[in-house]
Amino acid sequence: MTVAMILLAIFDDRGALAVHERSLKRDQLKSEVNAIKKQNDEYRKDIENFRSDPATIEKRAREEMKMVKPDEIILELPEETTPTKEPAAK
């Protein structure tokens, strides 16, 4: 009878193992919530900058939308690549 009680205390859905698993899951969820809160704070800062800082709007428009002012010209250069060494011909 005592062995059965111990087994139930450990392996039952309200036993020690289940409590430990739920505790791990709770910690994981808390970590996810904190990461999402941090991301939300960054979004709030971005929104505030878009509402109040014209330089932020201009920067985003130029970098992401490739927008230019009427009197500007964009020159896009190809990315530099390192030349490969070819064996010298003899």
C-alpha positions, 0 to 999 in steps of 0.5 A, spaced: 500 500 500 505 504 501 509 503 495 502 504 491 501 511 494 509 513 493 508 511 485 501 515 485 505 521 488 510 521 483 507 518 477 500 521 477 497 527 473 498 531 479 504 528 482 511 530 482 513 529 475 507 532 472 508 538 477 516 539 475 514 538 467 508 544 468 514 548 472 518 547 466 513 549 461 511 555 465 518 557 465 519 556 458 512 560 457 515 566 461 521 566 457 517 567 451 512 572 454 518 576 456 521 576 449 515 578 446 514 584 451 521 586 449 519 586 441 513 590 443 517 595 446 521 596 440 515 596 436 513 602 440 519 605 440 519 605 432 512 607 432 514 613 436 520 615 432 515 614 425 510 619 429 515 624 431 522 624 427 522 625 420 529 623 419 527 616 421 521 616 416 526 618 410 531 613 412 526 607 412 524 610 405 530 610 402 533 604 405 527 599 404 523 602 399 529 605 395 525 612 394 529 618 392 528 626 392 526 629 385 533 631 384 537 625 386 540 619 382 541 612 385 548 609 383 548 601 385 554 598 385 555 591 384 558 587 391 565 586 391 567 579 390 574 576 391 577 574 385 579 566 385 586 564 383 587 561 377 593 556 376 598 560 372 599 558 365 606 555 363 
